[in-house]
Amino acid sequence: MGSRLSKTGLALALCGLVAPVASPALSHGVHAASKGASKPVLVLEGEFVASELGGRPLNRNGDAPKATLIFLPNDGVSGSTGCNRLNGKLIRSNAQSTRFGPLALTKIACIGPTKNLEVQMLAAVRATAQISKFGSEVRLLSANGRVLARLQTISARPETGLSLFGKSWTLVSLNGQALDRQNLRPQVTFESNRISGSTGCNQFSGLHQRSAGKSRFMNMMQTERACLAAVGDPMAVEAVFMAALSQVDQISLTGNQLTLKSSRSPDVLIFEADD
């Protein structure tokens, strides 16, 4: 009898040791969250183009206007409504609540499909109470979880990364010649698939496309002011700058210095980011 009891006691003891190992939760790697543990904050970084607004797919072919968002480090955000450029910050109340803070917008007058796209994009951004990410897709959600917009990632640009965007770049060297800092110098800004800026005299803008490792600036438009300066000749700089810019097909970024050059000509444009 004593032997049987000892064997039974041993069996129960062994069962007590084995039971935790057989627990479904542990055997499948499922762990209950600790009470009060904070959920991870969604990391948003990259460039995305709107593929759907208000449940309606958008045309992203060719030169159709495109609405974009660029999520920058430290919760910065910039992009395009398809017409105007925008920039601002994300505001996080907690891990589940993320909205857009006040946005700064350029003031280009938009018409037709471009205007419609801008109205829809701004409505989605302003109503956003939560942002989620599923693979290559970012979703802007309302407070009740309704999908306001879907955005798809744009191919990474390894030669520049995100540091290209959200900055104004000032030309410091034009074809090997340093520019006088006392004069108005050309500037460029990259936002999504667009480039804009100043020649030091006139304003310009156009499309920036990248394919097969080559950059192209297309559909360039420019104002037509006649400019004078007490020192130097901004019109002469403008002519050389725009001619060189039209030939650019290579972009490189090293630290605070941006270089645009051409594989078809000796033109080289070197810029530095404004503080």
N, C-alpha and C positions, 0 to 999 in steps of 0.2 A: 504493500500500500504506500509506504513511504517512497518507494522507488517511483511509483506511478505519479504521486504528487509532485515529486521533484521534476519528473519529465514534463508534466503538465505545466508546472510553473515555468520551466525553461522554454516550452513552446510559446506560452503567452508572452514571455519576455522577448523572445525572438520576433513575435508578431508585432510587439510594440516598437521594436527597432526597425522592422521592415516597412511598417505602414507609411511613414513619411515618404519613403522612396517611391512608393506606389501611388502617391497623390497625383491626380491628373494635372493639377495646376503646375506642379514642379516638373513632372515628366515632360510636359509640353512647353516649358519655358515661359509660362504665363504668370506674371507677378502682379498682384494688386498694387495700385499706386498708394504710396504712403499718404495718410491723411494730411492735407495741408501742403502737399508737395506741389511746386509750381510747374506748369507745363512749359515746354521749351518755346522760346520766341522764334517765330518764323523769320528766317534769314532771306531777305529779298535783295538780289543783286543781279543786274543784267538788263538787257534791252529787249523789249517786247512790243509787238504790233497787234492792235486790236483786230480780232477775227470775227467777233460777234458783239453787237450792242443791242440791249433790250430784247434779246432772243432772236435777232435777225442777223444772218451771216453778212459779212462785209466783202465788197470786191477789193481784192488786194493785187490785182493783175496790173502789170505795166505801170503807167503813170497815174493811175487812180489815186486820189488823196488817201493818205494813210495816217491813222491816229496811233501814236506810240507813247510808251512810258519807259523811262530809263531809271532803274533803281540804283542809286549810288551808295557808297559807303556812308555810315553814320546817318542812315535814314533820309538821305537826300533824294530828291526825285526831280526829273526833268522830262522833256519829251515834246510832243507836238499834237495839236488837236486836228491835224490835217491841213491847218491853215496858219494858226499862230503857235509860237513856241511858249512853253510853260516851264516853270520851275518852282520848287517849294520843298516842304519837308513832310514826312509821315509823322503822325502823332499816335502813339501807342498808349492806350489806357491800361491794358493788360495783355496777356498772351492771346486772348481771343478777340480783342477789339483794336483795330487799326484803321485810322482814317487819314485823309489828306488835310494838312493844314492850309492856311491861306495860300493861294497860288498867284504868282506874278505871271502876267500874260503880255505878249507883244500885242500891238493894236492894228494889225492888218485887217482891212475890210474884206470879208469873205462873202462869196456869192454862190448860188447853185448848190450842187452836191457837196462842195467843200464846206459851205455854211451849215448845211444839214448835219454833216459829220461832226463838226465842231460842237453844235448844240447838243447832240446825243452824247458825245464823249464827255463834255463838261457836266452834263446832268448825271452821268454814271459816276464820275469821279466825286462829285459833291455829295452824292447819296451814299457813298461807300462807308460802311461801318465795320467791315471785316475783309481781309484779303487772305486767300488761300492759294496754294500752289500744288499742282498735280503734274509731276514730271516736267514737261516743257511748257505747260499751260498755267497761267496765272488767272485767277478769277476775282473780280470785284463783287462783293456781296452786300446786300442791304442788311438792315438791322434784323430782319426776320429770315435771313438766309437766302433771299431770292438772288439769282445770278444777274447782275447788272451788265457785266462785260466779261468776255473771255479774250485773253491775249496770249499769243504764241511767241515763243522765244525767237529772236533773230539770230542768225549764225554769228558765233563769236568772231571778233576781229582781233586775232592774236597779235597783230603788229601794233595795235594801239591800246587794246583793253578799254576799260571804262574810264580811264583817266583822260581820254580824249574829250569827253563830253562835259557839259556844264561849266566850261571855262571859256574865257576870251583869250585868244592867242594873238600876240602882237609881233609883227615882222621885225626882226633885228638884223637880218642879213639877206640881201637880194643878189643872187648870183655872185657870191663872194665879197660883196661890198657892204660894209656895216652901215646902217642907217642912222642918221643924226637923231638923237633922242629929243632934240629941241623942236623937231617937226612932227606933224601928224603922220603917223605911220599906219600902213595897212593892218587890219585886224580880221581874224576869222573866228567863227564859232561853229561847232559841229553839234547838231541835235538830231539824233536818230539818222534818217536817210537824207538829211538836208545840210547844206552849208550856207552860211550867210556872213556878212561882215561889211567892212568899209575898206575902200582903196586908199584912205587918207584924204579922199575928196568926195567920192560918190559911194552910195550904198549898193550892195549886190547880194544876190541870193540864187540858189540853184539846188539841184539834186545831187546827192552823193551816193553812187552805187559801187558795190564791190563784188567782183566775180573773178574766179580763177586766180586769186591772189593779186588782182589789179584793181586799183581805184579809178573811178571816172567821175568827173564833175560835168553834169549835163543841165540843159535848159537854163543856162546862166542869164540872169537879168540884171540890169544896172541902171541907176538913175543917171541923169545927164546934166549935172551941174558943171559950170565952169568955175574952177577954184583958183584962187591966187593966194600967195603966201609971201610974207616979208623975207623969209629965208627959204631957199630951196625952191623946187618946182614940183608940186604935188601931182600935176598932170603928167609930167614925164615919168615919175615913179609909178603912177597908176597904169600907164600904158605898158611898161615893162612887167609890172606885177600881174596884170590880167593876162598878158600873153603867156607868161610862165605858168600861171594857174591853169590855163586851158590845156597845157601839155602834161600836167601832173598825172602820174599813174602809180606812184609809190608813196606810201606814208610810213613813217617810223617815229616812234616816241621813246625818248630816253630821258628819264627824270623829268625835268621841267622844260625840256627842249623838244619841239616838234619840227620834223623835217619833211618837206614835200619836194619830190623831185620827179624827173621824167626819164624813162628809158629811151626816149626818142630825141632828147636834146640835152645840152649841158646845164639847163636851168635848175637852180637849187634855191628853195625858199626855206629859211630857218626862222622859227617863231619861238617865243618864250611866253609862258602862261603869266597872265596878270595876277598880281597878289590879291 
